[in-house]
Amino acid sequence: MPSVEDGMRFDITVLGRYTYLATIVFWGAIAGALLRRAGALKRAAKTILVLYPVAYVWDWYTLEVGVFDIIERTGIEVAGIPLEEHCFIVVVPSLVLGFHETLHDLTAAKADGE
């Protein structure tokens, strides 16, 4: 099977304008499962709520100045940025916190002798 270095890439654009949103939903589901398993949904929600305004401004600015462009998107904009970016702003810290809380939970369980 050819490798990525040989030019073989998986076509993730099969969902058309919903491709980016679908990938965000996929990773968001993993983040939610990790946070639920660790019992950290409320703590994570508080952290994300505090981070959201900073991330929003950062995202809005980078889109405005042309740092990046999102090609495969729904076309729905909310408050000046694509819907997918609002989801991204929530999913990325959720995933980080989900892994953090899960690792912390596993470490604590190991220390307790489970």
C-alpha positions as CSV (number, residue, x, y, z in Angstrom):
1,M,0.0,0.0,0.0
2,P,1.5,3.4,-0.9
3,S,2.4,5.7,1.9
4,V,1.5,9.3,2.5
5,E,5.1,10.2,1.4
6,D,4.3,8.5,-2.0
7,G,1.4,10.8,-2.4
8,M,-1.4,8.4,-1.2
9,R,-3.8,10.3,1.0
10,F,-7.2,9.4,2.3
11,D,-10.0,11.5,0.8
12,I,-11.7,12.9,3.9
13,T,-13.8,15.3,1.7
14,V,-16.4,12.6,0.9
15,L,-19.0,14.5,3.1
16,G,-18.6,17.6,1.0
17,R,-19.4,20.8,2.9
18,Y,-20.1,18.7,6.1
19,T,-16.6,17.2,6.2
20,Y,-15.1,19.6,8.8
21,L,-18.2,19.5,10.9
22,A,-18.2,15.7,10.8
23,T,-14.6,15.4,12.0
24,I,-15.3,17.9,14.8
25,V,-18.4,15.9,15.9
26,F,-16.3,12.7,15.8
27,W,-13.5,14.1,18.1
28,G,-16.1,15.8,20.2
29,A,-17.8,12.5,20.9
30,I,-14.4,11.1,22.0
31,A,-13.9,14.1,24.2
32,G,-17.3,13.8,25.8
33,A,-16.8,10.1,26.5
34,L,-13.5,10.7,28.2
35,L,-14.9,13.6,30.3
36,R,-17.9,11.5,31.3
37,R,-15.7,8.5,32.2
38,A,-13.6,10.7,34.4
39,G,-16.6,12.5,35.9
40,A,-15.2,15.8,34.8
41,L,-18.0,17.2,32.5
42,K,-18.9,20.1,34.9
43,R,-15.3,21.1,35.6
44,A,-14.4,21.0,31.9
45,A,-17.5,23.1,31.0
46,K,-16.4,25.8,33.4
47,T,-12.9,25.9,31.9
48,I,-14.2,25.9,28.4
49,L,-16.6,28.7,29.2
50,V,-13.7,30.8,30.5
51,L,-11.5,30.0,27.5
52,Y,-14.2,30.5,24.9
53,P,-14.1,34.3,24.5
54,V,-10.3,34.3,24.1
55,A,-10.5,31.5,21.5
56,Y,-13.3,33.2,19.7
57,V,-11.4,36.5,19.3
58,W,-8.3,34.6,18.3
59,D,-10.2,32.6,15.7
60,W,-12.1,35.6,14.3
61,Y,-8.9,37.5,13.9
62,T,-6.9,34.8,12.2
63,L,-9.8,34.3,9.7
64,E,-10.1,38.1,9.1
65,V,-6.4,38.5,8.3
66,G,-6.3,35.4,6.1
67,V,-4.1,33.1,8.2
68,F,-6.2,30.2,7.2
69,D,-9.3,29.4,5.2
70,I,-11.8,26.6,5.7
71,I,-12.7,25.1,2.4
72,E,-15.0,22.1,3.3
73,R,-17.5,23.8,5.6
74,T,-21.3,24.2,5.9
75,G,-21.2,27.9,5.0
76,I,-23.2,28.8,8.2
77,E,-21.7,31.7,10.0
78,V,-22.5,32.7,13.6
79,A,-21.1,35.9,15.1
80,G,-18.6,36.4,12.3
81,I,-17.0,32.9,12.2
82,P,-18.1,29.6,10.7
83,L,-20.3,27.3,12.8
84,E,-17.5,24.7,12.7
85,E,-15.1,27.0,14.4
86,H,-17.5,27.5,17.3
87,C,-17.6,23.8,17.7
88,F,-13.8,23.6,17.3
89,I,-13.4,26.1,20.1
90,V,-15.3,23.8,22.4
91,V,-13.9,20.4,21.2
92,V,-10.2,21.1,21.3
93,P,-10.1,22.0,25.0
94,S,-12.6,19.3,25.7
95,L,-10.4,16.7,24.2
96,V,-7.3,18.0,26.0
97,L,-9.2,18.1,29.3
98,G,-10.7,14.7,28.6
99,F,-7.3,13.1,28.2
100,H,-5.9,15.0,31.2
101,E,-8.7,13.9,33.4
102,T,-8.6,10.3,32.2
103,L,-4.9,10.1,32.8
104,H,-5.2,11.7,36.2
105,D,-8.1,9.3,37.1
106,L,-6.0,6.3,35.9
107,T,-3.0,7.4,37.9
108,A,-5.1,8.0,41.0
109,A,-6.7,4.5,40.6
110,K,-3.2,2.9,40.3
111,A,-2.0,4.7,43.4
112,D,-5.0,3.4,45.3
113,G,-4.2,-0.1,44.2
114,E,-7.0,-0.7,41.8
